[in-house]
Amino acid sequence: MLVAYASKTGNVARFVERLPVQRCRIWTGEERIDAPCVLVTYTTGFGQVPAEVERFVTHNRGHIRGVAASGNRNWGANFARSADVLTGRYGLPLLLKFELAGSDKDAERFLQALQQMDRRAPRLA
Ligand SMILES: Cc1cc2nc3c(=O)[nH]c(=O)nc-3n(C[C@H](O)[C@H](O)[C@H](O)COP(=O)(O)O)c2cc1C
């Protein structure tokens, strides 16, 4: 499964780019994909979804199968809340919330979630 990710200060990029996955970076949100993907985003403002990610979702909603988000626990109840906003709004599965660039355990959990999604995804003949 393709991983589409947005990163402002590099944490999400470090998390995703060490994984053995196909990936596509969201820069402006104007990117278009044509395959199922999961979204990995950072959290901004006070628990908000970054604007470029909002744009990306608008253009590619039909392909998005799940969401993971990075944040910082210093933000308390707003920790990685961008994931809650997106999963709540679109009824998508929450795959993972992780701090900063994530730990090895986070990477393992995320890969397991991806594998489960791949198993569930309908196969094209
Ligand atoms: C202006 C600003 C607002 C932030 N707001 C939140 C927040 O509401 N919740 C949270 O968990 N993290 C928040 N963060 C922390 C980032 O989401 C976190 O550092 C993340 O790992 C950044 O990912 P990136 O390096 O890929 O951009 C904020 C960071 C900045 C700079």
The ligand as an SDF file (V2000), in Angstrom:
LIG
                    3D

 31 33  0  0  0  0  0  0  0  0999 V2000
    3.2560   25.4220   15.3230 C   0  0  0  0  0  0  0  0  0  0  0  0
    3.2160   23.9750   15.7750 C   0  0  0  0  0  0  0  0  0  0  0  0
    2.0310   23.4610   16.2530 C   0  0  0  0  0  0  0  0  0  0  0  0
    1.9680   22.1250   16.7130 C   0  0  0  0  0  0  0  0  0  0  0  0
    0.7870   21.6460   17.2080 N   0  0  0  0  0  0  0  0  0  0  0  0
    0.7390   20.3570   17.6670 C   0  0  0  0  0  0  0  0  0  0  0  0
   -0.4670   19.8430   18.2310 C   0  0  0  0  0  0  0  0  0  0  0  0
   -1.4970   20.5020   18.3150 O   0  0  0  0  0  0  0  0  0  0  0  0
   -0.4570   18.5530   18.6340 N   0  0  0  0  0  0  0  0  0  0  0  0
    0.6560   17.7570   18.5700 C   0  0  0  0  0  0  0  0  0  0  0  0
    0.6020   16.6220   18.9790 O   0  0  0  0  0  0  0  0  0  0  0  0
    1.8150   18.2370   18.0400 N   0  0  0  0  0  0  0  0  0  0  0  0
    1.8800   19.5110   17.5980 C   0  0  0  0  0  0  0  0  0  0  0  0
    3.0410   19.9980   17.0590 N   0  0  0  0  0  0  0  0  0  0  0  0
    4.2100   19.1030   17.0010 C   0  0  0  0  0  0  0  0  0  0  0  0
    4.4030   18.4510   15.6190 C   0  0  0  0  0  0  0  0  0  0  0  0
    3.2130   17.8630   15.1270 O   0  0  0  0  0  0  0  0  0  0  0  0
    5.4680   17.3770   15.7450 C   0  0  0  0  0  0  0  0  0  0  0  0
    6.6950   17.9800   16.1090 O   0  0  0  0  0  0  0  0  0  0  0  0
    5.6260   16.5890   14.4730 C   0  0  0  0  0  0  0  0  0  0  0  0
    6.5150   15.5180   14.7280 O   0  0  0  0  0  0  0  0  0  0  0  0
    6.1510   17.4420   13.3350 C   0  0  0  0  0  0  0  0  0  0  0  0
    6.2990   16.6280   12.2050 O   0  0  0  0  0  0  0  0  0  0  0  0
    7.2480   17.0860   11.0070 P   0  0  0  0  0  0  0  0  0  0  0  0
    8.6560   17.2550   11.5950 O   0  0  0  0  0  0  0  0  0  0  0  0
    7.2160   15.9370   10.0420 O   0  0  0  0  0  0  0  0  0  0  0  0
    6.7250   18.3510   10.4520 O   0  0  0  0  0  0  0  0  0  0  0  0
    3.1200   21.3010   16.6440 C   0  0  0  0  0  0  0  0  0  0  0  0
    4.3150   21.8370   16.1340 C   0  0  0  0  0  0  0  0  0  0  0  0
    4.3740   23.1600   15.6920 C   0  0  0  0  0  0  0  0  0  0  0  0
    5.6830   23.7180   15.1800 C   0  0  0  0  0  0  0  0  0  0  0  0
  1  2  1  0
  2  3  1  0
  2 30  2  0
  3  4  2  0
  4  5  1  0
  4 28  1  0
  5  6  2  0
  6  7  1  0
  6 13  1  0
  7  8  2  0
  7  9  1  0
  9 10  1  0
 10 11  2  0
 10 12  1  0
 12 13  2  0
 13 14  1  0
 14 15  1  0
 14 28  1  0
 15 16  1  0
 16 17  1  0
 16 18  1  0
 18 19  1  0
 18 20  1  0
 20 21  1  0
 20 22  1  0
 22 23  1  0
 23 24  1  0
 24 25  2  0
 24 26  1  0
 24 27  1  0
 28 29  2  0
 29 30  1  0
 30 31  1  0
M  END
$$$$
